[in-house]
Amino acid sequence: MNHSKVRLGALAVLFAIFFAAIGAGTALAVQSHMANAKNYLNSALSELEQAENNKGGHRANAINYVKDAINEVNLGIQYAQ
């Protein structure tokens, strides 16, 4: 079950990076997708932080990637404004 949460986090990171790139590249007028991506990433981060620690370092990596993705989404939103 927790392995699924790590995968979910990784997918959320890819999703957010993709939408951050679109938002930064095209300066989308509608930020709802970026806001949704940020909400999903915050949910993924919460799940990852609640998961058991012993994951061979992968949980910690996923947490860092999700935090980086949240930052990228924030930057994309700021750029579009």
PyMOL CGO cylinders between C-alpha atoms (Angstrom):
from pymol import cmd
from pymol.cgo import CYLINDER

trace = [
    CYLINDER, 0.00, 0.00, 0.00, 2.72, 2.47, 0.92, 0.3, 1, 1, 1, 1, 1, 1,
    CYLINDER, 2.72, 2.47, 0.92, 4.62, 1.49, -2.23, 0.3, 1, 1, 1, 1, 1, 1,
    CYLINDER, 4.62, 1.49, -2.23, 1.58, 2.73, -4.14, 0.3, 1, 1, 1, 1, 1, 1,
    CYLINDER, 1.58, 2.73, -4.14, 1.80, 6.05, -2.33, 0.3, 1, 1, 1, 1, 1, 1,
    CYLINDER, 1.80, 6.05, -2.33, 5.40, 6.48, -3.47, 0.3, 1, 1, 1, 1, 1, 1,
    CYLINDER, 5.40, 6.48, -3.47, 4.33, 5.74, -7.04, 0.3, 1, 1, 1, 1, 1, 1,
    CYLINDER, 4.33, 5.74, -7.04, 1.45, 8.18, -6.68, 0.3, 1, 1, 1, 1, 1, 1,
    CYLINDER, 1.45, 8.18, -6.68, 3.90, 10.82, -5.49, 0.3, 1, 1, 1, 1, 1, 1,
    CYLINDER, 3.90, 10.82, -5.49, 6.21, 10.17, -8.41, 0.3, 1, 1, 1, 1, 1, 1,
    CYLINDER, 6.21, 10.17, -8.41, 3.33, 10.41, -10.88, 0.3, 1, 1, 1, 1, 1, 1,
    CYLINDER, 3.33, 10.41, -10.88, 2.16, 13.61, -9.23, 0.3, 1, 1, 1, 1, 1, 1,
    CYLINDER, 2.16, 13.61, -9.23, 5.64, 15.06, -9.64, 0.3, 1, 1, 1, 1, 1, 1,
    CYLINDER, 5.64, 15.06, -9.64, 5.66, 14.26, -13.35, 0.3, 1, 1, 1, 1, 1, 1,
    CYLINDER, 5.66, 14.26, -13.35, 2.16, 15.67, -13.71, 0.3, 1, 1, 1, 1, 1, 1,
    CYLINDER, 2.16, 15.67, -13.71, 3.10, 18.90, -11.95, 0.3, 1, 1, 1, 1, 1, 1,
    CYLINDER, 3.10, 18.90, -11.95, 6.33, 19.37, -13.87, 0.3, 1, 1, 1, 1, 1, 1,
    CYLINDER, 6.33, 19.37, -13.87, 4.45, 18.90, -17.13, 0.3, 1, 1, 1, 1, 1, 1,
    CYLINDER, 4.45, 18.90, -17.13, 1.82, 21.49, -16.21, 0.3, 1, 1, 1, 1, 1, 1,
    CYLINDER, 1.82, 21.49, -16.21, 4.43, 23.85, -14.76, 0.3, 1, 1, 1, 1, 1, 1,
    CYLINDER, 4.43, 23.85, -14.76, 6.28, 23.73, -18.07, 0.3, 1, 1, 1, 1, 1, 1,
    CYLINDER, 6.28, 23.73, -18.07, 3.10, 24.43, -19.99, 0.3, 1, 1, 1, 1, 1, 1,
    CYLINDER, 3.10, 24.43, -19.99, 2.17, 27.26, -17.64, 0.3, 1, 1, 1, 1, 1, 1,
    CYLINDER, 2.17, 27.26, -17.64, 5.61, 28.83, -17.80, 0.3, 1, 1, 1, 1, 1, 1,
    CYLINDER, 5.61, 28.83, -17.80, 5.93, 28.34, -21.55, 0.3, 1, 1, 1, 1, 1, 1,
    CYLINDER, 5.93, 28.34, -21.55, 2.56, 29.67, -22.61, 0.3, 1, 1, 1, 1, 1, 1,
    CYLINDER, 2.56, 29.67, -22.61, 1.55, 31.91, -19.70, 0.3, 1, 1, 1, 1, 1, 1,
    CYLINDER, 1.55, 31.91, -19.70, -1.87, 30.33, -19.37, 0.3, 1, 1, 1, 1, 1, 1,
    CYLINDER, -1.87, 30.33, -19.37, -4.57, 32.83, -18.51, 0.3, 1, 1, 1, 1, 1, 1,
    CYLINDER, -4.57, 32.83, -18.51, -6.49, 30.19, -16.52, 0.3, 1, 1, 1, 1, 1, 1,
    CYLINDER, -6.49, 30.19, -16.52, -4.53, 28.98, -13.51, 0.3, 1, 1, 1, 1, 1, 1,
    CYLINDER, -4.53, 28.98, -13.51, -7.09, 26.41, -12.34, 0.3, 1, 1, 1, 1, 1, 1,
    CYLINDER, -7.09, 26.41, -12.34, -5.02, 23.52, -13.68, 0.3, 1, 1, 1, 1, 1, 1,
    CYLINDER, -5.02, 23.52, -13.68, -1.93, 24.78, -11.91, 0.3, 1, 1, 1, 1, 1, 1,
    CYLINDER, -1.93, 24.78, -11.91, -3.89, 25.23, -8.69, 0.3, 1, 1, 1, 1, 1, 1,
    CYLINDER, -3.89, 25.23, -8.69, -5.30, 21.71, -9.05, 0.3, 1, 1, 1, 1, 1, 1,
    CYLINDER, -5.30, 21.71, -9.05, -1.83, 20.30, -9.64, 0.3, 1, 1, 1, 1, 1, 1,
    CYLINDER, -1.83, 20.30, -9.64, -0.57, 22.10, -6.55, 0.3, 1, 1, 1, 1, 1, 1,
    CYLINDER, -0.57, 22.10, -6.55, -3.45, 20.67, -4.48, 0.3, 1, 1, 1, 1, 1, 1,
    CYLINDER, -3.45, 20.67, -4.48, -2.71, 17.14, -5.71, 0.3, 1, 1, 1, 1, 1, 1,
    CYLINDER, -2.71, 17.14, -5.71, 0.97, 17.59, -4.93, 0.3, 1, 1, 1, 1, 1, 1,
    CYLINDER, 0.97, 17.59, -4.93, 0.21, 18.81, -1.42, 0.3, 1, 1, 1, 1, 1, 1,
    CYLINDER, 0.21, 18.81, -1.42, -1.98, 15.74, -0.90, 0.3, 1, 1, 1, 1, 1, 1,
    CYLINDER, -1.98, 15.74, -0.90, 0.76, 13.48, -2.22, 0.3, 1, 1, 1, 1, 1, 1,
    CYLINDER, 0.76, 13.48, -2.22, 3.28, 15.14, 0.08, 0.3, 1, 1, 1, 1, 1, 1,
    CYLINDER, 3.28, 15.14, 0.08, 1.03, 14.57, 3.07, 0.3, 1, 1, 1, 1, 1, 1,
    CYLINDER, 1.03, 14.57, 3.07, 0.63, 10.89, 2.18, 0.3, 1, 1, 1, 1, 1, 1,
    CYLINDER, 0.63, 10.89, 2.18, 4.35, 10.43, 1.69, 0.3, 1, 1, 1, 1, 1, 1,
    CYLINDER, 4.35, 10.43, 1.69, 5.14, 12.07, 5.02, 0.3, 1, 1, 1, 1, 1, 1,
    CYLINDER, 5.14, 12.07, 5.02, 2.72, 9.71, 6.76, 0.3, 1, 1, 1, 1, 1, 1,
    CYLINDER, 2.72, 9.71, 6.76, 4.18, 6.59, 5.11, 0.3, 1, 1, 1, 1, 1, 1,
    CYLINDER, 4.18, 6.59, 5.11, 6.59, 4.35, 6.99, 0.3, 1, 1, 1, 1, 1, 1,
    CYLINDER, 6.59, 4.35, 6.99, 10.20, 5.50, 6.90, 0.3, 1, 1, 1, 1, 1, 1,
    CYLINDER, 10.20, 5.50, 6.90, 11.98, 2.34, 5.73, 0.3, 1, 1, 1, 1, 1, 1,
    CYLINDER, 11.98, 2.34, 5.73, 11.79, 2.53, 1.95, 0.3, 1, 1, 1, 1, 1, 1,
    CYLINDER, 11.79, 2.53, 1.95, 15.48, 2.33, 1.07, 0.3, 1, 1, 1, 1, 1, 1,
    CYLINDER, 15.48, 2.33, 1.07, 15.65, 6.09, 0.68, 0.3, 1, 1, 1, 1, 1, 1,
    CYLINDER, 15.65, 6.09, 0.68, 12.96, 6.18, -2.01, 0.3, 1, 1, 1, 1, 1, 1,
    CYLINDER, 12.96, 6.18, -2.01, 10.32, 7.73, 0.27, 0.3, 1, 1, 1, 1, 1, 1,
    CYLINDER, 10.32, 7.73, 0.27, 12.70, 10.53, 1.20, 0.3, 1, 1, 1, 1, 1, 1,
    CYLINDER, 12.70, 10.53, 1.20, 13.57, 11.06, -2.48, 0.3, 1, 1, 1, 1, 1, 1,
    CYLINDER, 13.57, 11.06, -2.48, 9.89, 11.17, -3.41, 0.3, 1, 1, 1, 1, 1, 1,
    CYLINDER, 9.89, 11.17, -3.41, 9.24, 13.75, -0.67, 0.3, 1, 1, 1, 1, 1, 1,
    CYLINDER, 9.24, 13.75, -0.67, 12.03, 15.93, -2.04, 0.3, 1, 1, 1, 1, 1, 1,
    CYLINDER, 12.03, 15.93, -2.04, 10.80, 15.55, -5.63, 0.3, 1, 1, 1, 1, 1, 1,
    CYLINDER, 10.80, 15.55, -5.63, 7.25, 16.50, -4.63, 0.3, 1, 1, 1, 1, 1, 1,
    CYLINDER, 7.25, 16.50, -4.63, 8.53, 19.55, -2.75, 0.3, 1, 1, 1, 1, 1, 1,
    CYLINDER, 8.53, 19.55, -2.75, 10.54, 20.53, -5.83, 0.3, 1, 1, 1, 1, 1, 1,
    CYLINDER, 10.54, 20.53, -5.83, 7.47, 20.05, -8.02, 0.3, 1, 1, 1, 1, 1, 1,
    CYLINDER, 7.47, 20.05, -8.02, 5.38, 22.27, -5.72, 0.3, 1, 1, 1, 1, 1, 1,
    CYLINDER, 5.38, 22.27, -5.72, 8.05, 24.93, -6.04, 0.3, 1, 1, 1, 1, 1, 1,
    CYLINDER, 8.05, 24.93, -6.04, 8.02, 24.61, -9.84, 0.3, 1, 1, 1, 1, 1, 1,
    CYLINDER, 8.02, 24.61, -9.84, 4.24, 24.93, -9.94, 0.3, 1, 1, 1, 1, 1, 1,
    CYLINDER, 4.24, 24.93, -9.94, 4.46, 28.05, -7.78, 0.3, 1, 1, 1, 1, 1, 1,
    CYLINDER, 4.46, 28.05, -7.78, 7.09, 29.49, -10.12, 0.3, 1, 1, 1, 1, 1, 1,
    CYLINDER, 7.09, 29.49, -10.12, 4.93, 28.67, -13.14, 0.3, 1, 1, 1, 1, 1, 1,
    CYLINDER, 4.93, 28.67, -13.14, 1.95, 30.42, -11.58, 0.3, 1, 1, 1, 1, 1, 1,
    CYLINDER, 1.95, 30.42, -11.58, 4.07, 33.47, -10.75, 0.3, 1, 1, 1, 1, 1, 1,
    CYLINDER, 4.07, 33.47, -10.75, 5.52, 33.56, -14.27, 0.3, 1, 1, 1, 1, 1, 1,
    CYLINDER, 5.52, 33.56, -14.27, 2.08, 33.46, -15.87, 0.3, 1, 1, 1, 1, 1, 1,
    CYLINDER, 2.08, 33.46, -15.87, 0.93, 36.38, -13.77, 0.3, 1, 1, 1, 1, 1, 1,
]
cmd.load_cgo(trace, "trace")
